[in-house]
């Protein structure tokens, strides 16, 4: 049974935080689907990941290619990611269902704390997931380092 981890971004943007989280997930031996809501935003994120430091390269692909099933990290809009992920990282308010949390090793909900609509969407996801019996943790970087602020 998995858990949902909520990451409230206040100091670093998604393009800096996501590589750190992806590195930890890959280090655990997990395949990851980064689920978004906008194809242009996923394309932008794909470019940011390709332009990262050589020593921090994250093997990944944008969904729709011939090797989606083999990608360690797949950027996708689809709830049924072709790479059979162990972990889903939801960005930009992409929906995550309670049964996914139960079936996966982990679900990460990453949201921009400087965007009130993103904060409200994350609160709604927290209520929906914990209300369905999913284990959840809330992490914040407000102090300058990641700290667990709540657990359900």
C-alpha positions in Angstrom: 0.0 0.0 0.0 1.5 3.3 -1.1 1.3 6.8 0.2 0.7 10.3 -1.1 3.4 12.9 -0.4 2.4 16.5 -0.9 5.3 18.9 -1.7 4.5 22.6 -1.2 7.0 24.6 -3.3 7.7 28.1 -1.8 11.5 28.6 -2.4 12.4 26.6 -5.4 10.5 26.2 -8.6 9.3 22.9 -10.1 12.2 22.7 -12.5 14.7 22.7 -9.6 12.6 20.5 -7.2 11.5 17.8 -9.6 15.0 16.6 -10.5 15.8 16.1 -6.8 12.6 14.0 -6.3 13.1 12.1 -9.5 16.7 11.2 -8.5 15.4 9.8 -5.2 12.7 7.8 -6.9 15.2 6.4 -9.5 17.6 5.6 -6.7 14.9 3.5 -5.1 14.6 1.5 -8.3 11.3 3.0 -9.3 9.9 3.9 -12.7 8.1 7.2 -12.6 5.4 8.9 -14.5 5.3 12.7 -14.2 1.7 13.5 -14.9 0.7 17.0 -16.0 -2.3 18.7 -17.5 -0.8 20.7 -20.4 1.2 19.3 -23.3 3.2 22.6 -23.7 4.2 22.6 -20.0 5.4 19.0 -20.3 7.4 19.9 -23.4 9.0 22.8 -21.5 9.8 20.5 -18.5 11.3 17.9 -20.9 13.6 20.6 -22.3 14.6 21.7 -18.7 15.4 18.1 -17.8 17.6 17.6 -20.9 19.5 20.8 -20.2 20.3 19.8 -16.6 23.9 19.2 -15.4 25.7 16.2 -17.0 26.4 14.7 -13.6 22.7 14.9 -12.7 21.2 13.5 -16.0 17.8 12.0 -15.6 16.9 9.5 -18.3 13.4 10.4 -19.4 11.1 10.8 -22.3 8.0 12.7 -23.4 5.0 10.4 -23.9 4.1 9.6 -27.5 7.5 8.2 -28.5 8.2 4.7 -29.7 10.0 3.7 -26.4 7.5 5.0 -23.8 7.3 1.6 -22.1 11.1 1.5 -21.6 11.4 5.0 -20.1 12.5 5.2 -16.4 10.7 8.6 -16.3 7.8 9.4 -18.6 6.3 12.8 -18.9 2.6 12.2 -19.7 -0.9 13.5 -19.6 -2.3 10.0 -19.4 -3.4 8.4 -16.2 -2.4 5.0 -17.6 1.3 5.7 -18.2 3.0 3.2 -20.7 6.1 2.8 -18.5 4.2 0.9 -15.7 5.3 3.4 -13.0 5.9 2.6 -9.3 5.5 6.3 -8.6 3.4 9.1 -10.1 4.4 12.7 -9.6 1.5 14.9 -10.2 2.2 18.5 -11.3 0.0 21.5 -12.1 -3.1 19.9 -10.4 -3.1 16.6 -12.4 -5.7 14.3 -10.8 -4.7 11.3 -8.8 -7.2 8.7 -7.7 -7.2 7.0 -4.3 -6.9 3.6 -5.9 -3.7 4.7 -7.6 -2.2 5.7 -4.3 -3.1 2.3 -2.9 -1.6 0.5 -5.9 1.6 2.4 -6.3 4.7 2.7 -4.1 4.2 6.5 -3.9 2.3 9.4 -5.4 3.9 12.8 -5.1 1.6 15.9 -5.5 3.9 18.8 -6.3 2.3 22.3 -6.1 3.3 25.9 -6.3 2.8 27.6 -3.0 2.8 31.0 -4.7 -0.3 30.1 -6.7 -3.4 30.2 -4.6 -5.4 28.1 -7.1 -2.7 25.4 -6.9 -2.8 25.5 -3.1 -6.6 25.1 -3.1 -6.4 22.2 -5.6 -3.8 20.5 -3.4 -6.0 20.9 -0.4 -8.8 19.3 -2.2 -6.6 16.4 -3.3 -5.5 16.0 0.3 -9.1 15.8 1.6 -10.1 13.5 -1.2 -7.2 11.1 -0.7 -7.1 11.0 3.1 -10.9 10.8 3.1 -10.7 7.7 1.1 -8.2 6.2 3.6 -5.0 6.9 1.8 -1.9 7.5 3.9 -0.5 11.0 3.2 2.3 13.4 4.3 2.6 17.1 3.7 6.1 18.5 3.2 7.1 22.2 3.1 10.3 24.0 2.3 9.3 27.3 3.9 12.1 27.1 6.5 14.7 26.7 3.7 14.8 22.9 3.9 12.2 20.2 3.5 10.3 19.4 6.6 7.3 17.2 7.2 4.5 19.3 8.6 1.5 16.9 8.7 0.7 13.3 8.3 -2.6 11.5 8.0 
